[in-house]
Amino acid sequence: MGLFLSGVVSILGGISLGGFAAAWTFLYPLPAISGGVWSPSVAVLYLLGLALVGVGFLLVHLECARALRAGWGGLSRALAWPLLFRGAQEPVPPPTVVAAAAVTIFNTLGLVFGAAVIVISILEILLPGVGLDPLSAKNMIYFFGHVFINATIYMAVVAVYEIVPEYTGRPWKTTRIFAGAWSVVLLFVMAVYPHHLLQDTVMPGWALVVGQVLSYGSAVPLVAVTTFGLLAYLYRSGARLDLPASLLVLGVAGWTAGVMPAWVDGIIVVNKVMHNTLWVPGHFHMYLILGQVAMVWGTLLWLARGSSGSGLGRSDRLLFGLYLLGGAGLTLGFLVAGASSVPRRWAVHDPAWTVHDLPGVFFALLILVAACGFFAKALPGLVAAGEERRA
Ligand SMILES: [Cu+2]
């Protein structure tokens, strides 16, 4: 936690006080050669912050790996491989263990590549001439970034596996298909990252083809298993969904929907036209606001709620509706703008583009209002839980 927080402070300081503007992609050699916009020491501060956050997460994953080994006798057993390959395992690990094992492995690798490229970038600033092949650097950065953002959503899904059974009364089971889907994800999530580099004509053609083809195979099994699993568990279960459970269900729906525009953009011929438009922010905002962040809100509200089984009250319906309307409006607005060729990553917009921007601002405000409402609902429960712990 200390490493993470000090890293965040460095990153925020580098951006808001130092004016660092090379974005999360910190593409080599941009941090070192800013054209006078920010000083080299600010670039070091930002990169150091990233490294601290990365080391903090690495420790979390190493601790997770230790616990999985201690509890399940090894990572392959935690991945339910005896069940997957031989049809037998006693006891079968719960879905959370399978997911945690997969994420632990691939995100540890992602973090190691990220840490390596960050350290070399810092060295390049301090000792110019260290020399780093820019294409290798870009590959390492996108491997790290792609793997990390996938890890955040794959760990958020754990909340659905753990909390939804409380409402349906049906425990979420690790089946052979479930274990298989997670093992496919474990391999494919790492192999598909070149889909971020489809516009780099200097990349070897085979790597880009792998990026395109495996992108179809990467998310499909997991999304299918989780979405169909959720529908099957909910069907005729008599579950009375309250606000936390509704947000978790929305999270799976938004994740599934948000993956669709990414598949479209993962096709090389489409990517050439669409990748530098607002289509891409449309994809990842949908996947995050209506997917991962909805699951995080659901988990927070579930932790903070008093008695269970209260159903959806009037204010719950209102807040949920605002969040859904705001999220859908904002992200569909991005997609429409992208489909109309409005470019992304521009600080200033041409007057013709603001047609799409204005409704986007309105929908973003709805999300903010709903988020304040969620927080206000969660606060009393969190305070009470804190007092209980102290007593
Ligand atoms: Cu990706």
Residues whose N, C-alpha, C, O or C-beta is under 5 A from the ligand:
A	BS01	CU	H146
